[in-house]
Amino acid sequence: MNTETPFEKIKIGWFVFSCSEDNTIMFTELMNDHWQEWKRIFDFRHVKVLKKNNIYDAFDIAFVEGAIASPEHEEKLKDIRGRSTKLVAVGACAVTGMPASQRNTFTPEQKEAIQFLVDRFGALPEVKKVSDVVAVDASVPGCPMNTDMFLKAVNALVAELRPELVADPAH
Ligand code: SF4
């Protein structure tokens, strides 16, 4: 139990795979309006854009940004899933794979031309979306992500994980 609040804060993880992090930027922009509210109910346990010292243990909500492009990504994502109650895919590449997975649609000749790069970086034969690898509880599409849908997903998860906060907003 957190000593500053009468309830256990919701533990948040934010993880980035193959992505240029537009969704991370939108997340931090949302803090202009939501920081006071979120710092009261969220424990930003592993959010590298916010702090240097992060804790990688258990999460109530893990947000995952970017496509899954290597076996290491697959293993890491499965590990995150295993330690998270809810997992949310954020942004186009996490939700649909595209545009990061564009090489999946290449012709055989194009694939042959880039094979040396796939080999050099130890990449998967085909780039995957998050739900190809693990179960996903919510998806927020768009790039950058649709912030209205993000807030809707976050609020729904807060209501599910901590119904007492909705029942008594004074908490
Ligand atoms: S297009 Fe894909 S890689 Fe680029 S920022 Fe959006 S989700 Fe990330």
Backbone and ligand atoms as CSV (ligand in chain L), in Angstrom:
chain,resi,resn,atom,element,x,y,z
A,1,MET,N,N,0.852,-1.205,0.000
A,1,MET,CA,C,0.000,0.000,0.000
A,1,MET,C,C,0.884,1.250,0.000
A,2,ASN,N,N,0.584,2.192,-0.857
A,2,ASN,CA,C,1.326,3.435,-0.891
A,2,ASN,C,C,0.892,4.304,0.281
A,3,THR,N,N,1.864,4.905,0.978
A,3,THR,CA,C,1.522,5.663,2.184
A,3,THR,C,C,0.819,6.979,1.857
A,4,GLU,N,N,0.972,7.481,0.628
A,4,GLU,CA,C,0.349,8.766,0.270
A,4,GLU,C,C,-1.103,8.604,-0.154
A,5,THR,N,N,-1.516,7.391,-0.477
A,5,THR,CA,C,-2.864,7.174,-0.989
A,5,THR,C,C,-3.519,6.030,-0.234
A,6,PRO,N,N,-4.856,6.068,-0.141
A,6,PRO,CA,C,-5.563,4.995,0.567
A,6,PRO,C,C,-5.792,3.768,-0.308
A,7,PHE,N,N,-5.170,3.719,-1.448
A,7,PHE,CA,C,-5.327,2.564,-2.333
A,7,PHE,C,C,-3.979,2.284,-2.992
A,8,GLU,N,N,-3.857,1.071,-3.496
A,8,GLU,CA,C,-2.628,0.693,-4.198
A,8,GLU,C,C,-2.614,1.372,-5.563
A,9,LYS,N,N,-1.555,2.107,-5.846
A,9,LYS,CA,C,-1.477,2.743,-7.160
A,9,LYS,C,C,-1.388,1.691,-8.261
A,10,ILE,N,N,-1.836,2.062,-9.433
A,10,ILE,CA,C,-1.808,1.162,-10.592
A,10,ILE,C,C,-0.409,1.213,-11.207
A,11,LYS,N,N,0.231,0.062,-11.265
A,11,LYS,CA,C,1.618,0.014,-11.747
A,11,LYS,C,C,1.638,0.024,-13.277
A,12,ILE,N,N,2.370,1.001,-13.812
A,12,ILE,CA,C,2.390,1.220,-15.262
A,12,ILE,C,C,3.771,0.880,-15.836
A,13,GLY,N,N,3.760,0.167,-16.969
A,13,GLY,CA,C,4.985,-0.017,-17.756
A,13,GLY,C,C,4.741,0.492,-19.157
A,14,TRP,N,N,5.757,1.110,-19.741
A,14,TRP,CA,C,5.641,1.587,-21.136
A,14,TRP,C,C,6.859,1.038,-21.874
A,15,PHE,N,N,6.612,0.259,-22.916
A,15,PHE,CA,C,7.702,-0.440,-23.601
A,15,PHE,C,C,7.691,-0.144,-25.093
A,16,VAL,N,N,8.895,0.022,-25.641
A,16,VAL,CA,C,9.039,0.404,-27.049
A,16,VAL,C,C,9.802,-0.680,-27.795
A,17,PHE,N,N,9.242,-1.123,-28.917
A,17,PHE,CA,C,9.954,-2.075,-29.776
A,17,PHE,C,C,10.373,-1.331,-31.047
A,18,SER,N,N,10.119,-1.879,-32.246
A,18,SER,CA,C,10.551,-1.167,-33.457
A,18,SER,C,C,9.618,0.003,-33.720
A,19,CYS,N,N,10.059,1.170,-33.313
A,19,CYS,CA,C,9.163,2.330,-33.376
A,19,CYS,C,C,9.974,3.608,-33.225
A,20,SER,N,N,9.516,4.660,-33.883
A,20,SER,CA,C,10.161,5.962,-33.714
A,20,SER,C,C,9.459,6.800,-32.649
A,21,GLU,N,N,8.619,6.171,-31.860
A,21,GLU,CA,C,8.132,6.692,-30.578
A,21,GLU,C,C,7.207,7.904,-30.662
A,22,ASP,N,N,6.461,8.019,-31.753
A,22,ASP,CA,C,5.477,9.104,-31.833
A,22,ASP,C,C,4.415,8.965,-30.745
A,23,ASN,N,N,4.111,7.712,-30.397
A,23,ASN,CA,C,3.067,7.476,-29.393
A,23,ASN,C,C,3.565,7.843,-27.997
A,24,THR,N,N,4.846,7.602,-27.749
A,24,THR,CA,C,5.451,8.044,-26.492
A,24,THR,C,C,5.333,9.559,-26.366
A,25,ILE,N,N,5.571,10.249,-27.481
A,25,ILE,CA,C,5.480,11.720,-27.459
A,25,ILE,C,C,4.058,12.154,-27.119
A,26,MET,N,N,3.064,11.482,-27.742
A,26,MET,CA,C,1.668,11.839,-27.448
A,26,MET,C,C,1.333,11.560,-25.977
A,27,PHE,N,N,1.879,10.470,-25.461
A,27,PHE,CA,C,1.671,10.118,-24.051
A,27,PHE,C,C,2.200,11.235,-23.143
A,28,THR,N,N,3.388,11.722,-23.443
A,28,THR,CA,C,3.948,12.787,-22.600
A,28,THR,C,C,3.191,14.098,-22.808
A,29,GLU,N,N,2.716,14.333,-24.033
A,29,GLU,CA,C,1.909,15.543,-24.271
A,29,GLU,C,C,0.616,15.511,-23.445
A,30,LEU,N,N,0.031,14.315,-23.322
A,30,LEU,CA,C,-1.205,14.193,-22.534
A,30,LEU,C,C,-0.983,14.572,-21.076
A,31,MET,N,N,0.266,14.447,-20.643
A,31,MET,CA,C,0.562,14.778,-19.244
A,31,MET,C,C,0.361,16.268,-18.960
A,32,ASN,N,N,0.404,17.104,-19.997
A,32,ASN,CA,C,0.115,18.528,-19.778
A,32,ASN,C,C,-1.246,18.706,-19.111
A,33,ASP,N,N,-2.181,17.827,-19.474
A,33,ASP,CA,C,-3.542,17.934,-18.919
A,33,ASP,C,C,-3.818,16.930,-17.810
A,34,HIS,N,N,-3.053,15.819,-17.774
A,34,HIS,CA,C,-3.454,14.719,-16.880
A,34,HIS,C,C,-2.440,14.385,-15.787
A,35,TRP,N,N,-1.319,15.108,-15.729
A,35,TRP,CA,C,-0.265,14.728,-14.787
A,35,TRP,C,C,-0.749,14.678,-13.346
A,36,GLN,N,N,-1.470,15.733,-12.919
A,36,GLN,CA,C,-1.909,15.781,-11.511
A,36,GLN,C,C,-2.790,14.584,-11.166
A,37,GLU,N,N,-3.690,14.263,-12.076
A,37,GLU,CA,C,-4.604,13.125,-11.867
A,37,GLU,C,C,-3.839,11.808,-11.911
A,38,TRP,N,N,-2.947,11.666,-12.890
A,38,TRP,CA,C,-2.262,10.389,-13.085
A,38,TRP,C,C,-1.241,10.108,-11.990
A,39,LYS,N,N,-0.543,11.115,-11.515
A,39,LYS,CA,C,0.481,10.833,-10.500
A,39,LYS,C,C,-0.164,10.390,-9.188
A,40,ARG,N,N,-1.432,10.721,-9.018
A,40,ARG,CA,C,-2.169,10.308,-7.822
A,40,ARG,C,C,-2.560,8.826,-7.883
A,41,ILE,N,N,-2.851,8.351,-9.099
A,41,ILE,CA,C,-3.351,6.965,-9.194
A,41,ILE,C,C,-2.363,5.997,-9.855
A,42,PHE,N,N,-1.345,6.530,-10.558
A,42,PHE,CA,C,-0.413,5.643,-11.273
A,42,PHE,C,C,0.968,5.633,-10.624
A,43,ASP,N,N,1.534,4.460,-10.571
A,43,ASP,CA,C,2.941,4.284,-10.208
A,43,ASP,C,C,3.673,4.042,-11.541
A,44,PHE,N,N,4.361,5.076,-12.030
A,44,PHE,CA,C,5.068,4.952,-13.314
A,44,PHE,C,C,6.345,4.148,-13.083
A,45,ARG,N,N,6.179,2.847,-13.078
A,45,ARG,CA,C,7.205,1.938,-12.586
A,45,ARG,C,C,8.334,1.724,-13.591
A,46,HIS,N,N,7.942,1.627,-14.844
A,46,HIS,CA,C,8.949,1.404,-15.895
A,46,HIS,C,C,8.536,2.218,-17.119
A,47,VAL,N,N,8.905,3.505,-17.097
A,47,VAL,CA,C,8.545,4.413,-18.192
A,47,VAL,C,C,9.791,5.244,-18.481
A,48,LYS,N,N,10.625,4.762,-19.390
A,48,LYS,CA,C,11.959,5.335,-19.564
A,48,LYS,C,C,11.941,6.785,-20.024
A,49,VAL,N,N,10.861,7.205,-20.692
A,49,VAL,CA,C,10.816,8.592,-21.138
A,49,VAL,C,C,10.640,9.551,-19.957
A,50,LEU,N,N,10.178,9.020,-18.823
A,50,LEU,CA,C,9.912,9.874,-17.667
A,50,LEU,C,C,11.018,9.867,-16.631
A,51,LYS,N,N,11.802,8.773,-16.575
A,51,LYS,CA,C,12.788,8.702,-15.495
A,51,LYS,C,C,13.917,7.728,-15.830
A,52,LYS,N,N,14.998,7.889,-15.091
A,52,LYS,CA,C,16.192,7.095,-15.358
A,52,LYS,C,C,16.150,5.741,-14.654
A,53,ASN,N,N,15.692,5.737,-13.418
A,53,ASN,CA,C,15.694,4.500,-12.635
A,53,ASN,C,C,14.328,3.827,-12.703
A,54,ASN,N,N,14.277,2.739,-13.452
A,54,ASN,CA,C,13.012,2.045,-13.672
A,54,ASN,C,C,13.031,0.670,-12.999
A,55,ILE,N,N,11.847,0.229,-12.630
A,55,ILE,CA,C,11.724,-1.074,-11.958
A,55,ILE,C,C,10.974,-2.023,-12.888
A,56,TYR,N,N,11.603,-3.179,-13.138
A,56,TYR,CA,C,10.993,-4.169,-14.030
A,56,TYR,C,C,10.558,-5.370,-13.202
A,57,ASP,N,N,9.341,-5.257,-12.627
A,57,ASP,CA,C,8.840,-6.416,-11.888
A,57,ASP,C,C,7.443,-6.783,-12.374
A,58,ALA,N,N,6.403,-6.301,-11.715
A,58,ALA,CA,C,5.045,-6.645,-12.131
A,58,ALA,C,C,4.294,-5.365,-12.495
A,59,PHE,N,N,3.417,-5.477,-13.464
A,59,PHE,CA,C,2.674,-4.303,-13.930
A,59,PHE,C,C,1.180,-4.605,-13.947
A,60,ASP,N,N,0.400,-3.586,-13.570
A,60,ASP,CA,C,-1.048,-3.709,-13.758
A,60,ASP,C,C,-1.395,-3.463,-15.216
A,61,ILE,N,N,-0.759,-2.458,-15.805
A,61,ILE,CA,C,-0.986,-2.168,-17.224
A,61,ILE,C,C,0.367,-1.981,-17.910
A,62,ALA,N,N,0.610,-2.769,-18.952
A,62,ALA,CA,C,1.792,-2.562,-19.792
A,62,ALA,C,C,1.324,-2.013,-21.137
A,63,PHE,N,N,1.898,-0.880,-21.521
A,63,PHE,CA,C,1.630,-0.311,-22.836
A,63,PHE,C,C,2.797,-0.698,-23.743
A,64,VAL,N,N,2.465,-1.159,-24.942
A,64,VAL,CA,C,3.501,-1.625,-25.860
A,64,VAL,C,C,3.379,-0.867,-27.176
A,65,GLU,N,N,4.493,-0.245,-27.560
A,65,GLU,CA,C,4.546,0.552,-28.785
A,65,GLU,C,C,5.529,-0.095,-29.760
A,66,GLY,N,N,5.163,-0.124,-31.039
A,66,GLY,CA,C,6.091,-0.595,-32.065
A,66,GLY,C,C,5.834,-2.025,-32.517
A,67,ALA,N,N,6.422,-2.358,-33.647
A,67,ALA,CA,C,6.282,-3.701,-34.211
A,67,ALA,C,C,7.328,-4.636,-33.613
A,68,ILE,N,N,7.082,-5.939,-33.808
A,68,ILE,CA,C,7.966,-6.964,-33.250
A,68,ILE,C,C,8.794,-7.514,-34.407
A,69,ALA,N,N,10.097,-7.233,-34.364
A,69,ALA,CA,C,10.921,-7.469,-35.548
A,69,ALA,C,C,12.028,-8.499,-35.368
A,70,SER,N,N,12.227,-8.991,-34.154
A,70,SER,CA,C,13.333,-9.928,-33.940
A,70,SER,C,C,12.923,-10.986,-32.911
A,71,PRO,N,N,13.631,-12.116,-32.862
A,71,PRO,CA,C,13.335,-13.112,-31.827
A,71,PRO,C,C,13.486,-12.537,-30.418
A,72,GLU,N,N,14.443,-11.607,-30.242
A,72,GLU,CA,C,14.621,-10.980,-28.922
A,72,GLU,C,C,13.376,-10.172,-28.550
A,73,HIS,N,N,12.818,-9.476,-29.536
A,73,HIS,CA,C,11.577,-8.734,-29.291
A,73,HIS,C,C,10.475,-9.689,-28.842
A,74,GLU,N,N,10.359,-10.822,-29.527
A,74,GLU,CA,C,9.307,-11.787,-29.186
A,74,GLU,C,C,9.458,-12.259,-27.740
A,75,GLU,N,N,10.685,-12.590,-27.362
A,75,GLU,CA,C,10.918,-13.089,-26.003
A,75,GLU,C,C,10.628,-12.022,-24.963
A,76,LYS,N,N,11.081,-10.802,-25.250
A,76,LYS,CA,C,10.850,-9.696,-24.312
A,76,LYS,C,C,9.351,-9.425,-24.160
A,77,LEU,N,N,8.647,-9.423,-25.289
A,77,LEU,CA,C,7.209,-9.159,-25.246
A,77,LEU,C,C,6.476,-10.243,-24.445
A,78,LYS,N,N,6.857,-11.486,-24.638
A,78,LYS,CA,C,6.230,-12.577,-23.878
A,78,LYS,C,C,6.515,-12.417,-22.384
A,79,ASP,N,N,7.722,-11.973,-22.071
A,79,ASP,CA,C,8.079,-11.757,-20.669
A,79,ASP,C,C,7.238,-10.628,-20.065
A,80,ILE,N,N,7.069,-9.546,-20.825
A,80,ILE,CA,C,6.233,-8.423,-20.351
A,80,ILE,C,C,4.805,-8.915,-20.118
A,81,ARG,N,N,4.292,-9.694,-21.084
A,81,ARG,CA,C,2.922,-10.227,-20.961
A,81,ARG,C,C,2.784,-11.059,-19.682
A,82,GLY,N,N,3.798,-11.850,-19.407
A,82,GLY,CA,C,3.743,-12.739,-18.250
A,82,GLY,C,C,3.725,-12.007,-16.917
A,83,ARG,N,N,4.194,-10.771,-16.890
A,83,ARG,CA,C,4.245,-10.024,-15.623
A,83,ARG,C,C,3.241,-8.862,-15.602
A,84,SER,N,N,2.289,-8.850,-16.554
A,84,SER,CA,C,1.330,-7.746,-16.651
A,84,SER,C,C,-0.108,-8.263,-16.601
A,85,THR,N,N,-0.932,-7.592,-15.808
A,85,THR,CA,C,-2.351,-7.968,-15.745
A,85,THR,C,C,-3.049,-7.609,-17.048
A,86,LYS,N,N,-2.782,-6.407,-17.545
A,86,LYS,CA,C,-3.373,-5.950,-18.805
A,86,LYS,C,C,-2.264,-5.491,-19.727
A,87,LEU,N,N,-2.462,-5.729,-21.011
A,87,LEU,CA,C,-1.478,-5.278,-21.995
A,87,LEU,C,C,-2.210,-4.521,-23.105
A,88,VAL,N,N,-1.718,-3.324,-23.377
A,88,VAL,CA,C,-2.362,-2.461,-24.366
A,88,VAL,C,C,-1.383,-2.179,-25.509
A,89,ALA,N,N,-1.802,-2.466,-26.735
A,89,ALA,CA,C,-0.997,-2.128,-27.916
A,89,ALA,C,C,-1.311,-0.697,-28.310
A,90,VAL,N,N,-0.268,0.136,-28.433
A,90,VAL,CA,C,-0.495,1.543,-28.775
A,90,VAL,C,C,0.222,1.902,-30.071
A,91,GLY,N,N,-0.524,2.525,-30.971
A,91,GLY,CA,C,0.050,3.005,-32.223
A,91,GLY,C,C,-0.036,1.994,-33.349
A,92,ALA,N,N,0.067,2.526,-34.556
A,92,ALA,CA,C,-0.164,1.747,-35.769
A,92,ALA,C,C,0.666,0.471,-35.837
A,93,CYS,N,N,1.945,0.560,-35.600
A,93,CYS,CA,C,2.814,-0.607,-35.811
A,93,CYS,C,C,2.560,-1.701,-34.783
A,94,ALA,N,N,2.251,-1.324,-33.554
A,94,ALA,CA,C,1.915,-2.332,-32.543
A,94,ALA,C,C,0.579,-2.996,-32.863
A,95,VAL,N,N,-0.377,-2.201,-33.358
A,95,VAL,CA,C,-1.740,-2.706,-33.572
A,95,VAL,C,C,-1.871,-3.468,-34.888
A,96,THR,N,N,-1.262,-2.935,-35.957
A,96,THR,CA,C,-1.443,-3.556,-37.285
A,96,THR,C,C,-0.145,-4.087,-37.886
A,97,GLY,N,N,0.972,-3.702,-37.323
A,97,GLY,CA,C,2.268,-4.064,-37.906
A,97,GLY,C,C,2.769,-3.033,-38.899
A,98,MET,N,N,1.861,-2.334,-39.525
A,98,MET,CA,C,2.247,-1.360,-40.561
A,98,MET,C,C,2.353,0.050,-39.989
A,99,PRO,N,N,3.284,0.857,-40.523
A,99,PRO,CA,C,4.127,0.603,-41.690
A,99,PRO,C,C,5.430,-0.168,-41.419
A,100,ALA,N,N,5.736,-0.488,-40.172
A,100,ALA,CA,C,7.021,-1.143,-39.901
A,100,ALA,C,C,7.153,-2.480,-40.639
A,101,SER,N,N,5.997,-3.143,-40.894
A,101,SER,CA,C,6.047,-4.471,-41.512
A,101,SER,C,C,5.959,-4.417,-43.033
A,102,GLN,N,N,6.267,-3.278,-43.600
A,102,GLN,CA,C,6.137,-3.124,-45.050
A,102,GLN,C,C,6.950,-4.177,-45.807
A,103,ARG,N,N,8.077,-4.570,-45.256
A,103,ARG,CA,C,8.920,-5.535,-45.979
A,103,ARG,C,C,8.236,-6.897,-46.125
A,104,ASN,N,N,7.226,-7.166,-45.301
A,104,ASN,CA,C,6.485,-8.428,-45.442
A,104,ASN,C,C,5.836,-8.534,-46.819
A,105,THR,N,N,5.527,-7.387,-47.419
A,105,THR,CA,C,4.797,-7.379,-48.696
A,105,THR,C,C,5.738,-7.244,-49.899
A,106,PHE,N,N,7.029,-7.242,-49.643
A,106,PHE,CA,C,7.988,-7.108,-50.749
A,106,PHE,C,C,7.868,-8.291,-51.714
A,107,THR,N,N,8.253,-8.065,-52.950
A,107,THR,CA,C,8.337,-9.148,-53.936
A,107,THR,C,C,9.524,-10.043,-53.563
A,108,PRO,N,N,9.571,-11.264,-54.101
A,108,PRO,CA,C,10.720,-12.137,-53.818
A,108,PRO,C,C,12.044,-11.455,-54.159
A,109,GLU,N,N,12.066,-10.689,-55.239
A,109,GLU,CA,C,13.309,-9.994,-55.629
A,109,GLU,C,C,13.674,-8.937,-54.591
A,110,GLN,N,N,12.685,-8.195,-54.129
A,110,GLN,CA,C,12.956,-7.159,-53.117
A,110,GLN,C,C,13.418,-7.813,-51.810
A,111,LYS,N,N,12.785,-8.929,-51.468
A,111,LYS,CA,C,13.181,-9.619,-50.232
A,111,LYS,C,C,14.619,-10.128,-50.336
A,112,GLU,N,N,14.958,-10.616,-51.507
A,112,GLU,CA,C,16.319,-11.109,-51.708
A,112,GLU,C,C,17.323,-9.963,-51.571
A,113,ALA,N,N,16.930,-8.787,-52.082
A,113,ALA,CA,C,17.828,-7.632,-52.051
A,113,ALA,C,C,18.108,-7.150,-50.630
A,114,ILE,N,N,17.141,-7.334,-49.715
A,114,ILE,CA,C,17.346,-6.843,-48.331
A,114,ILE,C,C,17.736,-7.961,-47.371
A,115,GLN,N,N,17.866,-9.184,-47.870
A,115,GLN,CA,C,18.121,-10.319,-46.980
A,115,GLN,C,C,19.392,-10.116,-46.142
A,116,PHE,N,N,20.415,-9.473,-46.737
A,116,PHE,CA,C,21.659,-9.288,-45.984
A,116,PHE,C,C,21.432,-8.425,-44.746
A,117,LEU,N,N,20.483,-7.499,-44.853
A,117,LEU,CA,C,20.175,-6.649,-43.693
A,117,LEU,C,C,19.381,-7.437,-42.641
A,118,VAL,N,N,18.438,-8.255,-43.118
A,118,VAL,CA,C,17.668,-9.094,-42.194
A,118,VAL,C,C,18.632,-9.992,-41.418
A,119,ASP,N,N,19.605,-10.559,-42.143
A,119,ASP,CA,C,20.598,-11.435,-41.502
A,119,ASP,C,C,21.488,-10.643,-40.543
A,120,ARG,N,N,21.948,-9.486,-41.010
A,120,ARG,CA,C,22.892,-8.699,-40.200
A,120,ARG,C,C,22.284,-8.307,-38.861
A,121,PHE,N,N,20.996,-7.949,-38.875
A,121,PHE,CA,C,20.356,-7.496,-37.635
A,121,PHE,C,C,19.621,-8.629,-36.903
A,122,GLY,N,N,19.743,-9.845,-37.420
A,122,GLY,CA,C,19.089,-10.985,-36.754
A,122,GLY,C,C,17.590,-10.810,-36.668
A,123,ALA,N,N,16.997,-10.244,-37.717
A,123,ALA,CA,C,15.561,-9.962,-37.688
A,123,ALA,C,C,14.742,-11.197,-38.033
A,124,LEU,N,N,13.472,-11.140,-37.665
A,124,LEU,CA,C,12.539,-12.211,-38.030
A,124,LEU,C,C,12.307,-12.186,-39.543
A,125,PRO,N,N,11.950,-13.316,-40.127
A,125,PRO,CA,C,11.647,-13.333,-41.569
A,125,PRO,C,C,10.525,-12.354,-41.912
A,126,GLU,N,N,9.544,-12.246,-41.003
A,126,GLU,CA,C,8.458,-11.292,-41.205
A,126,GLU,C,C,8.233,-10.502,-39.920
A,127,VAL,N,N,7.948,-9.218,-40.077
A,127,VAL,CA,C,7.670,-8.354,-38.928
A,127,VAL,C,C,6.250,-8.650,-38.426
A,128,LYS,N,N,6.081,-8.638,-37.080
A,128,LYS,CA,C,4.783,-8.997,-36.499
A,128,LYS,C,C,4.155,-7.835,-35.755
A,129,LYS,N,N,2.835,-7.867,-35.680
A,129,LYS,CA,C,2.134,-6.958,-34.767
A,129,LYS,C,C,2.106,-7.617,-33.388
A,130,VAL,N,N,1.793,-6.828,-32.367
A,130,VAL,CA,C,1.862,-7.342,-30.988
A,130,VAL,C,C,0.938,-8.547,-30.791
A,131,SER,N,N,-0.280,-8.483,-31.355
A,131,SER,CA,C,-1.238,-9.583,-31.132
A,131,SER,C,C,-0.855,-10.861,-31.877
A,132,ASP,N,N,0.149,-10.792,-32.750
A,132,ASP,CA,C,0.668,-12.030,-33.352
A,132,ASP,C,C,1.479,-12.838,-32.337
A,133,VAL,N,N,1.927,-12.172,-31.282
A,133,VAL,CA,C,2.854,-12.814,-30.331
A,133,VAL,C,C,2.197,-13.082,-28.969
A,134,VAL,N,N,1.402,-12.131,-28.491
A,134,VAL,CA,C,0.771,-12.279,-27.167
A,134,VAL,C,C,-0.680,-11.811,-27.225
A,135,ALA,N,N,-1.449,-12.175,-26.202
A,135,ALA,CA,C,-2.836,-11.693,-26.097
A,135,ALA,C,C,-2.823,-10.210,-25.737
A,136,VAL,N,N,-3.727,-9.472,-26.355
A,136,VAL,CA,C,-3.822,-8.027,-26.137
A,136,VAL,C,C,-5.188,-7.712,-25.527
A,137,ASP,N,N,-5.209,-6.864,-24.491
A,137,ASP,CA,C,-6.466,-6.527,-23.827
A,137,ASP,C,C,-7.146,-5.310,-24.430
A,138,ALA,N,N,-6.362,-4.414,-25.026
A,138,ALA,CA,C,-6.936,-3.228,-25.672
A,138,ALA,C,C,-5.954,-2.745,-26.734
A,139,SER,N,N,-6.501,-2.101,-27.765
A,139,SER,CA,C,-5.663,-1.578,-28.846
A,139,SER,C,C,-6.024,-0.124,-29.106
A,140,VAL,N,N,-4.986,0.695,-29.289
A,140,VAL,CA,C,-5.192,2.109,-29.595
A,140,VAL,C,C,-4.515,2.385,-30.934
A,141,PRO,N,N,-5.284,2.431,-32.018
A,141,PRO,CA,C,-4.671,2.574,-33.342
A,141,PRO,C,C,-4.274,4.009,-33.655
A,142,GLY,N,N,-3.656,4.152,-34.834
A,142,GLY,CA,C,-3.260,5.466,-35.337
A,142,GLY,C,C,-1.811,5.749,-35.069
A,143,CYS,N,N,-1.245,6.562,-35.911
A,143,CYS,CA,C,0.096,7.048,-35.624
A,143,CYS,C,C,0.185,8.513,-36.018
A,144,PRO,N,N,0.392,9.406,-35.031
A,144,PRO,CA,C,0.445,8.989,-33.623
A,144,PRO,C,C,-0.909,8.446,-33.170
A,145,MET,N,N,-0.866,7.718,-32.059
A,145,MET,CA,C,-2.084,7.088,-31.546
A,145,MET,C,C,-3.199,8.115,-31.356
A,146,ASN,N,N,-4.418,7.626,-31.503
A,146,ASN,CA,C,-5.598,8.458,-31.268
A,146,ASN,C,C,-5.710,8.700,-29.752
A,147,THR,N,N,-5.498,9.935,-29.336
A,147,THR,CA,C,-5.429,10.206,-27.890
A,147,THR,C,C,-6.789,10.046,-27.204
A,148,ASP,N,N,-7.879,10.305,-27.942
A,148,ASP,CA,C,-9.207,10.093,-27.337
A,148,ASP,C,C,-9.406,8.606,-27.037
A,149,MET,N,N,-8.994,7.766,-27.991
A,149,MET,CA,C,-9.125,6.316,-27.776
A,149,MET,C,C,-8.192,5.842,-26.675
A,150,PHE,N,N,-7.011,6.464,-26.583
A,150,PHE,CA,C,-6.069,6.106,-25.522
A,150,PHE,C,C,-6.685,6.416,-24.154
A,151,LEU,N,N,-7.236,7.624,-24.009
A,151,LEU,CA,C,-7.832,8.006,-22.723
A,151,LEU,C,C,-9.026,7.109,-22.384
A,152,LYS,N,N,-9.802,6.756,-23.411
A,152,LYS,CA,C,-10.949,5.875,-23.188
A,152,LYS,C,C,-10.475,4.502,-22.693
A,153,ALA,N,N,-9.416,3.985,-23.325
A,153,ALA,CA,C,-8.876,2.679,-22.921
A,153,ALA,C,C,-8.310,2.757,-21.506
A,154,VAL,N,N,-7.573,3.817,-21.209
A,154,VAL,CA,C,-6.986,3.975,-19.866
A,154,VAL,C,C,-8.088,4.068,-18.816
A,155,ASN,N,N,-9.099,4.879,-19.083
A,155,ASN,CA,C,-10.177,5.051,-18.099
A,155,ASN,C,C,-10.929,3.739,-17.870
A,156,ALA,N,N,-11.140,2.968,-18.949
A,156,ALA,CA,C,-11.834,1.680,-18.812
A,156,ALA,C,C,-11.002,0.717,-17.969
A,157,LEU,N,N,-9.690,0.715,-18.166
A,157,LEU,CA,C,-8.834,-0.188,-17.394
A,157,LEU,C,C,-8.752,0.241,-15.932
A,158,VAL,N,N,-8.706,1.549,-15.692
A,158,VAL,CA,C,-8.703,2.045,-14.305
A,158,VAL,C,C,-9.993,1.613,-13.611
A,159,ALA,N,N,-11.123,1.745,-14.320
A,159,ALA,CA,C,-12.418,1.361,-13.731
A,159,ALA,C,C,-12.453,-0.136,-13.438
A,160,GLU,N,N,-11.813,-0.924,-14.295
A,160,GLU,CA,C,-11.811,-2.379,-14.088
A,160,GLU,C,C,-10.846,-2.784,-12.968
A,161,LEU,N,N,-9.673,-2.156,-12.951
A,161,LEU,CA,C,-8.652,-2.556,-11.984
A,161,LEU,C,C,-8.863,-1.954,-10.604
A,162,ARG,N,N,-9.405,-0.735,-10.549
A,162,ARG,CA,C,-9.623,-0.040,-9.276
A,162,ARG,C,C,-11.027,0.562,-9.260
A,163,PRO,N,N,-12.054,-0.281,-9.195
A,163,PRO,CA,C,-13.430,0.249,-9.237
A,163,PRO,C,C,-13.712,1.226,-8.102
A,164,GLU,N,N,-12.958,1.125,-7.011
A,164,GLU,CA,C,-13.187,2.041,-5.882
A,164,GLU,C,C,-12.891,3.497,-6.280
A,165,LEU,N,N,-11.991,3.693,-7.249
A,165,LEU,CA,C,-11.681,5.049,-7.695
A,165,LEU,C,C,-12.862,5.667,-8.429
A,166,VAL,N,N,-13.605,4.844,-9.154
A,166,VAL,CA,C,-14.768,5.331,-9.891
A,166,VAL,C,C,-15.938,5.521,-8.940
A,167,ALA,N,N,-16.078,4.584,-7.998
A,167,ALA,CA,C,-17.171,4.664,-7.031
A,167,ALA,C,C,-17.018,5.872,-6.124
A,168,ASP,N,N,-15.756,6.213,-5.802
A,168,ASP,CA,C,-15.505,7.348,-4.910
A,168,ASP,C,C,-14.355,8.179,-5.477
A,169,PRO,N,N,-14.680,9.111,-6.431
A,169,PRO,CA,C,-13.634,9.882,-7.082
A,169,PRO,C,C,-12.821,10.743,-6.127
A,170,ALA,N,N,-13.312,10.939,-4.894
A,170,ALA,CA,C,-12.570,11.744,-3.919
A,170,ALA,C,C,-11.280,11.066,-3.483
A,171,HIS,N,N,-11.161,9.778,-3.736
A,171,HIS,CA,C,-9.951,9.035,-3.376
A,171,HIS,C,C,-8.727,9.642,-3.994
L,1,SF4,S1,S,4.498,4.626,-37.744
L,1,SF4,FE1,FE,4.965,2.861,-36.476
L,1,SF4,S2,S,7.182,3.098,-36.068
L,1,SF4,FE2,FE,6.436,5.063,-36.710
L,1,SF4,S3,S,5.961,6.091,-34.775
L,1,SF4,FE3,FE,4.077,5.186,-35.627
L,1,SF4,S4,S,3.854,3.273,-34.576
L,1,SF4,FE4,FE,6.012,3.927,-34.344
